[in-house]
């Protein structure tokens, strides 16, 4: 590693939204440089950067780097720093995704199906790739990953934090694309790498994916919050009396969710949890609650009610069917196009280890995540409009109406399965407890949103 480079990488990483170690002390311990993707300036390659935190935990980050002979003011926001390289001499290192020439190089990797011992650009059979001269532009909405849009044709998502194994987002998109599922954006290709970690071992894992770009897409969160905004502006009208009523869309979203769940069950199969495993599930929820109370004392008054919910889950005698699910499902993981709803980002919760993200679970965990997202959409708008009793009443009406519509679309003519109410209430409570911890640490003024749901579930379970 070039002297001083580790410190400059650490300083750059600390300010990135995709870096999971923000606020923690860490050190860059190792950099594995993959083969060059270009021979002329800018010299571009992928580097796998290993970091170690002060508690001894480690992470690996994919970092596409572009080296230029001199610093370029236009790219100042992507500058890592000037370094002295044994082969290149004194050069300026940049986060390559922000350089158009570098993003073009990545697209060419797919078009040319490049493959080496350390890096392979895989293309799905029959995929229509963007033209060679298509310009790539970094999208600003990403957090744990970085996405580059290539015109209106494709979008490349680079997984910043990388691990050994097949990324669930790619794994599931490959399967659903081949299945012809109309509720996902077709996968065009993916990037797989092999690198040496800080311990000297060889690691293989997925690094990114290329998907069809949805030209007419509107974010589900934006649509939902716009609906709440229309309602709160009127204030005296019920949700079904306002032009921006979201209920029909919520029902269609439920139908789309059910369709994807059916296909995932067909492709990956299903299993059943026996009573002992169901009790283990409830125990894990109890443990998370007790841990959360230490961070969020406001949870304590509701603990008995939540524990009663988890006790009801433990008492289920009928097996609970589990399968592959989305794992991090909310309105922000959905897009509305002229053709209907599309579900995105099957990566699961990025903070969880890969085996947990690939594990089978009840589809009701996804359903609970979406119900909580409806609560967040109304809660977020209340922060803008104030907290009068009338506004709270209307926001609660909106949440209840759209939750019911989503469930109606999801269940269709099915009456559900034994224990569904107990399982759904437990998952929703577990999600709200997680949210309470998150808000306490990051947005204390929003803590009331999950606490409101927790109070409802703990007292009535409705």
PyMOL commands that set and color helices and strands:
alter all, ss='L'
color gray80, all
select helices_A, chain A and resi 5-14+73-78+96-98+100-111+168-179+220-234+239-241+247-268+275-295+297-314+331-333+354-358+363-385+389-411+420-442+444-459
alter helices_A, ss='H'
color red, helices_A
select strands_A, chain A and resi 26-33+43-53+58-68+79-85+89-95+119-123+136-138+145-150+154-159+187-196+202-212+218-219+270-273+320-323+334-337+340-343
alter strands_A, ss='S'
color yellow, strands_A
deselect
rebuild
show_as cartoon
